[in-house]
Amino acid sequence: MRQDRRNLLRWPLLAAAAAFAFSATAANAETKTVRLAQQFGISYVPLTIMKEKHLLESEGKKLGLDLKTEWTHFSNGAAMNNALLSRNLDFASGGVGPLVTAWARTKGKQDIKGICALNTMPLYLNTIDPKVKTLKDFTAKDKIALPAVRVSMQAVILQMAALKALGKGHEHDLDKYTVSLSHPDGLAQMMSFKSEITGHFTSAPYMYIELKNPKVHRVVNSYDVFGGPHTFNVVWAMGNMYKNNPKIVQAFLSALKIAMKEIHDDPAAAAALWVKANHSKLPVAEAEAIIKKPENTFTLVPKRTMMVANYMADAKMVPNRPKSWKDMFIDAVHDMPGS
């Protein structure tokens, strides 16, 4: 009887221990929400594929992670940096310029770094003003739309182009003509031929759509400014993400590689998915043609990012200068032939 009584007394203890073990296991298996953001344009098709096919979630499962994703759209990289710093975002994406800004200003603190590149793509400055043939021809009558005045990738390249075309000390001459507008809004306003916007420094597909109109011509091709192909978009994150959650970063890179392979293997399917997901009015055939243009490639390898960093450091736009592109990117991509 005593033995039976002791066993009865043990049951509550065993039950409590089992409940504790179960709760601990459940906590370890708790779903982790990863918040990601992209901007507007076909340059973000790898992220669109990742989102629509839930690739981060599936790659996370292979590593024992239970991931949930939340995706948002931003109109510029500066807004993404604010979201990162306020801890409302885990992975940001945008031009190299905003990454350089974030890396330089958080070095030794939040330690924002690039995760990888998204593409190698040119940016065009188009205009509807027939009198504007070169940067020297823009006047106070012109307004140039770009994602964010002075700090967006387009704004930085415009300064680099002005330095090259107009000479040292004139890199900011065109800043006063720039206006912050999202790519879709910049396209709509310039192509209305009724607004103050006469120029638009933009990306695919918007720049190609504009050039279909005979009244539009190109003034600047960013590849000419850089002396060759360069990275347009990159992904970056806070130090607490890539340091404390290496498996999530590993899953992200794996998912992105899968998305890029799908783009390479079946650009028509990638174009169709992007058009549908973004409710774009662009015909799928045109989206496919843009994806297949030789000047547009989707790759994780950062290219000519140091040209942006060095310009921004020279222009005193940032407080730190990287010694190498590797300073701005996580160790996981250092074996790539970046620049």
KOLDRENLUM-781770 format. One record per residue (C-alpha): x, z, y; residue in one letter. Coordinates in steps of 0.1 Angstrom, whole numbers, plus 5000, padded with zeros to 4 digits. Each point is the difference from the previous one (the first is absolute). Layout:
<rs>
<c1 = X; c3 = Z; c2 = Y; res = A>
...
</rs>
This chain:
<rs>
<c1 = 5000; c3 = 5000; c2 = 5000; res = M>
<c1 = 5028; c3 = 5009; c2 = 5024; res = R>
<c1 = 5016; c3 = 4966; c2 = 4993; res = Q>
<c1 = 4968; c3 = 4983; c2 = 5007; res = D>
<c1 = 4996; c3 = 5019; c2 = 5033; res = R>
<c1 = 5035; c3 = 4991; c2 = 5011; res = R>
<c1 = 4992; c3 = 4963; c2 = 4993; res = N>
<c1 = 4969; c3 = 5003; c2 = 5020; res = L>
<c1 = 5019; c3 = 5014; c2 = 5029; res = L>
<c1 = 5026; c3 = 4972; c2 = 4998; res = R>
<c1 = 4974; c3 = 4972; c2 = 5003; res = W>
<c1 = 4994; c3 = 5004; c2 = 5038; res = P>
<c1 = 5037; c3 = 5000; c2 = 5005; res = L>
<c1 = 5005; c3 = 4969; c2 = 4979; res = L>
<c1 = 4971; c3 = 4983; c2 = 5017; res = A>
<c1 = 5014; c3 = 5008; c2 = 5034; res = A>
<c1 = 5035; c3 = 4987; c2 = 4990; res = A>
<c1 = 4984; c3 = 4968; c2 = 4987; res = A>
<c1 = 4981; c3 = 4996; c2 = 5032; res = A>
<c1 = 5031; c3 = 5005; c2 = 5021; res = F>
<c1 = 5019; c3 = 4974; c2 = 4979; res = A>
<c1 = 4972; c3 = 4975; c2 = 5003; res = F>
<c1 = 4998; c3 = 5005; c2 = 5038; res = S>
<c1 = 5038; c3 = 4996; c2 = 5003; res = A>
<c1 = 4998; c3 = 4968; c2 = 4979; res = T>
<c1 = 4971; c3 = 4987; c2 = 5021; res = A>
<c1 = 5020; c3 = 5007; c2 = 5032; res = A>
<c1 = 5030; c3 = 4981; c2 = 4987; res = N>
<c1 = 4977; c3 = 4970; c2 = 4992; res = A>
<c1 = 4982; c3 = 5002; c2 = 5034; res = E>
<c1 = 4994; c3 = 4966; c2 = 5015; res = T>
<c1 = 5025; c3 = 4992; c2 = 5028; res = K>
<c1 = 4985; c3 = 4980; c2 = 5029; res = T>
<c1 = 5025; c3 = 4975; c2 = 5015; res = V>
<c1 = 4991; c3 = 4987; c2 = 5034; res = R>
<c1 = 5013; c3 = 4965; c2 = 5009; res = L>
<c1 = 4995; c3 = 4976; c2 = 5029; res = A>
<c1 = 5005; c3 = 4964; c2 = 5008; res = Q>
<c1 = 4995; c3 = 4978; c2 = 5030; res = Q>
<c1 = 4983; c3 = 4966; c2 = 5004; res = F>
<c1 = 5013; c3 = 4968; c2 = 4987; res = G>
<c1 = 5010; c3 = 4981; c2 = 4968; res = I>
<c1 = 5034; c3 = 5016; c2 = 5001; res = S>
<c1 = 4984; c3 = 5030; c2 = 4984; res = Y>
<c1 = 4987; c3 = 4982; c2 = 4970; res = V>
<c1 = 5022; c3 = 5021; c2 = 4976; res = P>
<c1 = 4983; c3 = 5031; c2 = 5012; res = L>
<c1 = 4966; c3 = 4984; c2 = 4998; res = T>
<c1 = 5007; c3 = 4992; c2 = 4963; res = I>
<c1 = 5012; c3 = 5035; c2 = 4994; res = M>
<c1 = 4969; c3 = 5014; c2 = 5015; res = K>
<c1 = 4974; c3 = 4977; c2 = 4984; res = E>
<c1 = 5016; c3 = 5002; c2 = 4965; res = K>
<c1 = 5007; c3 = 5038; c2 = 5002; res = H>
<c1 = 5036; c3 = 4993; c2 = 4991; res = L>
<c1 = 5013; c3 = 5033; c2 = 5015; res = L>
<c1 = 4976; c3 = 5020; c2 = 4979; res = E>
<c1 = 5008; c3 = 4981; c2 = 4968; res = S>
<c1 = 5038; c3 = 5002; c2 = 5006; res = E>
<c1 = 4996; c3 = 5037; c2 = 5008; res = G>
<c1 = 4983; c3 = 5006; c2 = 4966; res = K>
<c1 = 5031; c3 = 4986; c2 = 4982; res = K>
<c1 = 5020; c3 = 5028; c2 = 5017; res = L>
<c1 = 4975; c3 = 5027; c2 = 4991; res = G>
<c1 = 4984; c3 = 5000; c2 = 5035; res = L>
<c1 = 4963; c3 = 5001; c2 = 5008; res = D>
<c1 = 4998; c3 = 4982; c2 = 5033; res = L>
<c1 = 4972; c3 = 4991; c2 = 5024; res = K>
<c1 = 5006; c3 = 4977; c2 = 5029; res = T>
<c1 = 4984; c3 = 4999; c2 = 5035; res = E>
<c1 = 5007; c3 = 4968; c2 = 5020; res = W>
<c1 = 4996; c3 = 4995; c2 = 5038; res = T>
<c1 = 5008; c3 = 4972; c2 = 5025; res = H>
<c1 = 5020; c3 = 5005; c2 = 5032; res = F>
<c1 = 5007; c3 = 4975; c2 = 5027; res = S>
<c1 = 5036; c3 = 5009; c2 = 5006; res = N>
<c1 = 5030; c3 = 5020; c2 = 4986; res = G>
<c1 = 5000; c3 = 5025; c2 = 5029; res = A>
<c1 = 4966; c3 = 5012; c2 = 4990; res = A>
<c1 = 5012; c3 = 5003; c2 = 4964; res = M>
<c1 = 5030; c3 = 5021; c2 = 5010; res = N>
<c1 = 4976; c3 = 5024; c2 = 5018; res = N>
<c1 = 4979; c3 = 5003; c2 = 4969; res = A>
<c1 = 5031; c3 = 5007; c2 = 4979; res = L>
<c1 = 5012; c3 = 5027; c2 = 5023; res = L>
<c1 = 4966; c3 = 5016; c2 = 5001; res = S>
<c1 = 5000; c3 = 5000; c2 = 4962; res = R>
<c1 = 4970; c3 = 4977; c2 = 4998; res = N>
<c1 = 5018; c3 = 4973; c2 = 4982; res = L>
<c1 = 5025; c3 = 4997; c2 = 4971; res = D>
<c1 = 5012; c3 = 4964; c2 = 5001; res = F>
<c1 = 5001; c3 = 4979; c2 = 5032; res = A>
<c1 = 5006; c3 = 4963; c2 = 5002; res = S>
<c1 = 5009; c3 = 4977; c2 = 5029; res = G>
<c1 = 5028; c3 = 4983; c2 = 5018; res = G>
<c1 = 5037; c3 = 5010; c2 = 4998; res = V>
<c1 = 4998; c3 = 5012; c2 = 5037; res = G>
<c1 = 4977; c3 = 5029; c2 = 4993; res = P>
<c1 = 5020; c3 = 5010; c2 = 4970; res = L>
<c1 = 5032; c3 = 5001; c2 = 5021; res = V>
<c1 = 4982; c3 = 5021; c2 = 5026; res = T>
<c1 = 4987; c3 = 5024; c2 = 4974; res = A>
<c1 = 5034; c3 = 5003; c2 = 4981; res = W>
<c1 = 5020; c3 = 5006; c2 = 5032; res = A>
<c1 = 4977; c3 = 5026; c2 = 5015; res = R>
<c1 = 4995; c3 = 5020; c2 = 4968; res = T>
<c1 = 5035; c3 = 4999; c2 = 4987; res = K>
<c1 = 5009; c3 = 5036; c2 = 4989; res = G>
<c1 = 4964; c3 = 5011; c2 = 5005; res = K>
<c1 = 4971; c3 = 4983; c2 = 4982; res = Q>
<c1 = 5025; c3 = 4974; c2 = 4987; res = D>
<c1 = 4977; c3 = 4969; c2 = 5000; res = I>
<c1 = 5016; c3 = 4972; c2 = 4979; res = K>
<c1 = 4991; c3 = 4966; c2 = 4988; res = G>
<c1 = 4988; c3 = 4997; c2 = 4964; res = I>
<c1 = 5005; c3 = 4962; c2 = 4997; res = C>
<c1 = 4993; c3 = 4967; c2 = 5017; res = A>
<c1 = 4967; c3 = 4981; c2 = 4995; res = L>
<c1 = 5010; c3 = 4965; c2 = 5010; res = N>
<c1 = 5023; c3 = 4976; c2 = 5018; res = T>
<c1 = 4978; c3 = 4982; c2 = 5026; res = M>
<c1 = 5003; c3 = 4985; c2 = 5034; res = P>
<c1 = 4980; c3 = 5009; c2 = 5031; res = L>
<c1 = 4989; c3 = 4974; c2 = 5026; res = Y>
<c1 = 4993; c3 = 5004; c2 = 5037; res = L>
<c1 = 4973; c3 = 4974; c2 = 5007; res = N>
<c1 = 4985; c3 = 4990; c2 = 5033; res = T>
<c1 = 4971; c3 = 4980; c2 = 5014; res = I>
<c1 = 5018; c3 = 4994; c2 = 5033; res = D>
<c1 = 5014; c3 = 4965; c2 = 5000; res = P>
<c1 = 5025; c3 = 5008; c2 = 5028; res = K>
<c1 = 5017; c3 = 5026; c2 = 4978; res = V>
<c1 = 5027; c3 = 4984; c2 = 4979; res = K>
<c1 = 5025; c3 = 5028; c2 = 4999; res = T>
<c1 = 5001; c3 = 5038; c2 = 5007; res = L>
<c1 = 5012; c3 = 4991; c2 = 5035; res = K>
<c1 = 4967; c3 = 4984; c2 = 5008; res = D>
<c1 = 4978; c3 = 5030; c2 = 4996; res = F>
<c1 = 4987; c3 = 5014; c2 = 5033; res = T>
<c1 = 4978; c3 = 5028; c2 = 5013; res = A>
<c1 = 4970; c3 = 4977; c2 = 4993; res = K>
<c1 = 5007; c3 = 5003; c2 = 4963; res = D>
<c1 = 4991; c3 = 5029; c2 = 4977; res = K>
<c1 = 5016; c3 = 5002; c2 = 4965; res = I>
<c1 = 4980; c3 = 5018; c2 = 4973; res = A>
<c1 = 5019; c3 = 5020; c2 = 4973; res = L>
<c1 = 4993; c3 = 5030; c2 = 4978; res = P>
<c1 = 5016; c3 = 5026; c2 = 5023; res = A>
<c1 = 5018; c3 = 4997; c2 = 5033; res = V>
<c1 = 5037; c3 = 5006; c2 = 4999; res = R>
<c1 = 5001; c3 = 5017; c2 = 4965; res = V>
<c1 = 4984; c3 = 4976; c2 = 4975; res = S>
<c1 = 5022; c3 = 4976; c2 = 4979; res = M>
<c1 = 4987; c3 = 4971; c2 = 5022; res = Q>
<c1 = 5009; c3 = 5019; c2 = 5032; res = A>
<c1 = 5035; c3 = 5007; c2 = 4988; res = V>
<c1 = 5005; c3 = 4964; c2 = 4989; res = I>
<c1 = 4987; c3 = 4988; c2 = 5034; res = L>
<c1 = 5027; c3 = 5022; c2 = 5017; res = Q>
<c1 = 5027; c3 = 4986; c2 = 4976; res = M>
<c1 = 4988; c3 = 4965; c2 = 5008; res = A>
<c1 = 5001; c3 = 5007; c2 = 5037; res = A>
<c1 = 5036; c3 = 5014; c2 = 4997; res = L>
<c1 = 5010; c3 = 4968; c2 = 4982; res = K>
<c1 = 4983; c3 = 4976; c2 = 5023; res = A>
<c1 = 5003; c3 = 5017; c2 = 5034; res = L>
<c1 = 5031; c3 = 5021; c2 = 4996; res = G>
<c1 = 5011; c3 = 5036; c2 = 5000; res = K>
<c1 = 4979; c3 = 5022; c2 = 5023; res = G>
<c1 = 4969; c3 = 4978; c2 = 4996; res = H>
<c1 = 4989; c3 = 5012; c2 = 4966; res = E>
<c1 = 4969; c3 = 5017; c2 = 5015; res = H>
<c1 = 4991; c3 = 4973; c2 = 5025; res = D>
<c1 = 4970; c3 = 4990; c2 = 4979; res = L>
<c1 = 4987; c3 = 5035; c2 = 4992; res = D>
<c1 = 4979; c3 = 5000; c2 = 5031; res = K>
<c1 = 4980; c3 = 4971; c2 = 4987; res = Y>
<c1 = 4991; c3 = 5016; c2 = 4967; res = T>
<c1 = 4967; c3 = 5015; c2 = 4989; res = V>
<c1 = 4993; c3 = 5021; c2 = 4969; res = S>
<c1 = 4974; c3 = 4983; c2 = 4978; res = L>
<c1 = 4995; c3 = 4999; c2 = 4962; res = S>
<c1 = 5008; c3 = 4967; c2 = 4984; res = H>
<c1 = 4963; c3 = 4990; c2 = 4996; res = P>
<c1 = 4992; c3 = 5010; c2 = 5036; res = D>
<c1 = 5030; c3 = 4981; c2 = 5013; res = G>
<c1 = 4990; c3 = 4969; c2 = 4981; res = L>
<c1 = 4964; c3 = 5002; c2 = 5012; res = A>
<c1 = 5008; c3 = 5006; c2 = 5036; res = Q>
<c1 = 5026; c3 = 4973; c2 = 5004; res = M>
<c1 = 4980; c3 = 4974; c2 = 4981; res = M>
<c1 = 4969; c3 = 5007; c2 = 5021; res = S>
<c1 = 5020; c3 = 4983; c2 = 5029; res = F>
<c1 = 4980; c3 = 5023; c2 = 5023; res = K>
<c1 = 5020; c3 = 5033; c2 = 5000; res = S>
<c1 = 5032; c3 = 5009; c2 = 5017; res = E>
<c1 = 5019; c3 = 4996; c2 = 4968; res = I>
<c1 = 5021; c3 = 4968; c2 = 5001; res = T>
<c1 = 5026; c3 = 5010; c2 = 4974; res = G>
<c1 = 4999; c3 = 5017; c2 = 4966; res = H>
<c1 = 5030; c3 = 5013; c2 = 4981; res = F>
<c1 = 4986; c3 = 5004; c2 = 4965; res = T>
<c1 = 5003; c3 = 4995; c2 = 4963; res = S>
<c1 = 4985; c3 = 4981; c2 = 4971; res = A>
<c1 = 4972; c3 = 4989; c2 = 4997; res = P>
<c1 = 4992; c3 = 5003; c2 = 5037; res = Y>
<c1 = 5029; c3 = 4980; c2 = 5013; res = M>
<c1 = 4993; c3 = 4971; c2 = 4976; res = Y>
<c1 = 4962; c3 = 5001; c2 = 5009; res = I>
<c1 = 5009; c3 = 4997; c2 = 5037; res = E>
<c1 = 5023; c3 = 4971; c2 = 4995; res = L>
<c1 = 4973; c3 = 4979; c2 = 4984; res = K>
<c1 = 4986; c3 = 4997; c2 = 5035; res = N>
<c1 = 5017; c3 = 4971; c2 = 5019; res = P>
<c1 = 4999; c3 = 5021; c2 = 5032; res = K>
<c1 = 5023; c3 = 5026; c2 = 4984; res = V>
<c1 = 5038; c3 = 4997; c2 = 4996; res = H>
<c1 = 5028; c3 = 5023; c2 = 4989; res = R>
<c1 = 5025; c3 = 5014; c2 = 5024; res = V>
<c1 = 5020; c3 = 5024; c2 = 4977; res = V>
<c1 = 5007; c3 = 5001; c2 = 4963; res = N>
<c1 = 5015; c3 = 5033; c2 = 4991; res = S>
<c1 = 5023; c3 = 4984; c2 = 4974; res = Y>
<c1 = 5017; c3 = 4982; c2 = 5028; res = D>
<c1 = 5006; c3 = 5034; c2 = 5018; res = V>
<c1 = 5015; c3 = 5016; c2 = 4969; res = F>
<c1 = 5019; c3 = 4969; c2 = 4989; res = G>
<c1 = 4981; c3 = 4998; c2 = 4967; res = G>
<c1 = 4974; c3 = 5017; c2 = 4979; res = P>
<c1 = 4994; c3 = 5037; c2 = 5006; res = H>
<c1 = 4977; c3 = 5028; c2 = 4987; res = T>
<c1 = 4968; c3 = 5002; c2 = 5019; res = F>
<c1 = 4982; c3 = 5029; c2 = 4983; res = N>
<c1 = 5013; c3 = 5031; c2 = 4983; res = V>
<c1 = 4985; c3 = 5032; c2 = 4985; res = V>
<c1 = 5011; c3 = 5034; c2 = 5010; res = W>
<c1 = 4993; c3 = 5037; c2 = 4994; res = A>
<c1 = 5009; c3 = 5036; c2 = 5010; res = M>
<c1 = 5028; c3 = 5018; c2 = 4983; res = G>
<c1 = 4976; c3 = 5024; c2 = 4983; res = N>
<c1 = 4985; c3 = 4971; c2 = 4982; res = M>
<c1 = 5031; c3 = 4982; c2 = 4986; res = Y>
<c1 = 5019; c3 = 5033; c2 = 4995; res = K>
<c1 = 4972; c3 = 5021; c2 = 4984; res = N>
<c1 = 4980; c3 = 4973; c2 = 4983; res = N>
<c1 = 5025; c3 = 4976; c2 = 4984; res = P>
<c1 = 4976; c3 = 4990; c2 = 4972; res = K>
<c1 = 4974; c3 = 4989; c2 = 5026; res = I>
<c1 = 5027; c3 = 4979; c2 = 5017; res = V>
<c1 = 5011; c3 = 4986; c2 = 4967; res = Q>
<c1 = 4964; c3 = 4991; c2 = 4991; res = A>
<c1 = 4996; c3 = 4984; c2 = 5035; res = F>
<c1 = 5030; c3 = 4978; c2 = 4995; res = L>
<c1 = 4989; c3 = 4990; c2 = 4965; res = S>
<c1 = 4966; c3 = 4991; c2 = 5013; res = A>
<c1 = 5014; c3 = 4979; c2 = 5028; res = L>
<c1 = 5022; c3 = 4981; c2 = 4977; res = K>
<c1 = 4970; c3 = 4992; c2 = 4978; res = I>
<c1 = 4981; c3 = 4988; c2 = 5031; res = A>
<c1 = 5028; c3 = 4978; c2 = 5011; res = M>
<c1 = 5004; c3 = 4984; c2 = 4966; res = K>
<c1 = 4963; c3 = 4992; c2 = 5000; res = E>
<c1 = 5004; c3 = 4983; c2 = 5034; res = I>
<c1 = 5029; c3 = 4980; c2 = 4987; res = H>
<c1 = 4983; c3 = 4991; c2 = 4967; res = D>
<c1 = 4965; c3 = 4992; c2 = 5013; res = D>
<c1 = 4999; c3 = 4995; c2 = 5038; res = P>
<c1 = 4965; c3 = 4986; c2 = 4998; res = A>
<c1 = 4986; c3 = 5032; c2 = 4984; res = A>
<c1 = 5020; c3 = 5021; c2 = 5025; res = A>
<c1 = 4985; c3 = 4980; c2 = 5029; res = A>
<c1 = 4965; c3 = 5003; c2 = 4986; res = A>
<c1 = 5003; c3 = 5038; c2 = 4996; res = L>
<c1 = 5014; c3 = 5004; c2 = 5035; res = W>
<c1 = 4972; c3 = 4979; c2 = 5016; res = V>
<c1 = 4973; c3 = 5019; c2 = 4982; res = K>
<c1 = 5014; c3 = 5035; c2 = 5006; res = A>
<c1 = 5005; c3 = 4993; c2 = 5037; res = N>
<c1 = 4968; c3 = 4982; c2 = 5005; res = H>
<c1 = 5020; c3 = 4972; c2 = 5015; res = S>
<c1 = 4985; c3 = 4967; c2 = 5011; res = K>
<c1 = 5032; c3 = 4982; c2 = 4992; res = L>
<c1 = 4994; c3 = 4975; c2 = 4971; res = P>
<c1 = 5017; c3 = 5012; c2 = 4968; res = V>
<c1 = 5019; c3 = 4967; c2 = 4999; res = A>
<c1 = 5015; c3 = 5006; c2 = 5034; res = E>
<c1 = 5010; c3 = 5036; c2 = 4991; res = A>
<c1 = 5017; c3 = 4986; c2 = 4969; res = E>
<c1 = 5018; c3 = 4974; c2 = 5020; res = A>
<c1 = 5013; c3 = 5028; c2 = 5023; res = I>
<c1 = 5012; c3 = 5021; c2 = 4971; res = I>
<c1 = 5018; c3 = 4971; c2 = 4985; res = K>
<c1 = 5018; c3 = 4989; c2 = 5032; res = K>
<c1 = 5038; c3 = 5001; c2 = 4994; res = P>
<c1 = 5005; c3 = 5021; c2 = 5031; res = E>
<c1 = 4978; c3 = 5028; c2 = 4986; res = N>
<c1 = 5013; c3 = 5021; c2 = 4971; res = T>
<c1 = 4988; c3 = 5033; c2 = 4985; res = F>
<c1 = 5029; c3 = 5022; c2 = 4991; res = T>
<c1 = 5011; c3 = 5036; c2 = 5000; res = L>
<c1 = 5034; c3 = 4992; c2 = 5014; res = V>
<c1 = 5006; c3 = 5009; c2 = 5037; res = P>
<c1 = 5015; c3 = 4971; c2 = 5019; res = K>
<c1 = 5017; c3 = 5000; c2 = 5034; res = R>
<c1 = 4985; c3 = 5034; c2 = 5008; res = T>
<c1 = 5032; c3 = 5011; c2 = 5016; res = M>
<c1 = 4996; c3 = 4974; c2 = 5027; res = M>
<c1 = 4968; c3 = 5018; c2 = 5011; res = V>
<c1 = 5016; c3 = 5034; c2 = 4997; res = A>
<c1 = 5031; c3 = 4990; c2 = 5020; res = N>
<c1 = 4980; c3 = 4984; c2 = 5027; res = Y>
<c1 = 4978; c3 = 5030; c2 = 5004; res = M>
<c1 = 5030; c3 = 5023; c2 = 5001; res = A>
<c1 = 5018; c3 = 4978; c2 = 5026; res = D>
<c1 = 4968; c3 = 5000; c2 = 5021; res = A>
<c1 = 4998; c3 = 5038; c2 = 4998; res = K>
<c1 = 4966; c3 = 4997; c2 = 4984; res = M>
<c1 = 5010; c3 = 5025; c2 = 4973; res = V>
<c1 = 5024; c3 = 5030; c2 = 4999; res = P>
<c1 = 5018; c3 = 4991; c2 = 4968; res = N>
<c1 = 5017; c3 = 4970; c2 = 4985; res = R>
<c1 = 5002; c3 = 4994; c2 = 4963; res = P>
<c1 = 5035; c3 = 4991; c2 = 4986; res = K>
<c1 = 4984; c3 = 4979; c2 = 4974; res = S>
<c1 = 4965; c3 = 4989; c2 = 4989; res = W>
<c1 = 5003; c3 = 5025; c2 = 4972; res = K>
<c1 = 4998; c3 = 5028; c2 = 5025; res = D>
<c1 = 4965; c3 = 4990; c2 = 5008; res = M>
<c1 = 4988; c3 = 4995; c2 = 4964; res = F>
<c1 = 4997; c3 = 5023; c2 = 4970; res = I>
<c1 = 5027; c3 = 5001; c2 = 4973; res = D>
<c1 = 4977; c3 = 4983; c2 = 4975; res = A>
<c1 = 5005; c3 = 4966; c2 = 5017; res = V>
<c1 = 5037; c3 = 5003; c2 = 5009; res = H>
<c1 = 5010; c3 = 4977; c2 = 4971; res = D>
<c1 = 4981; c3 = 4971; c2 = 5016; res = M>
<c1 = 5019; c3 = 4973; c2 = 5020; res = P>
<c1 = 4985; c3 = 5012; c2 = 5033; res = G>
<c1 = 5013; c3 = 4996; c2 = 5035; res = S>
</rs>
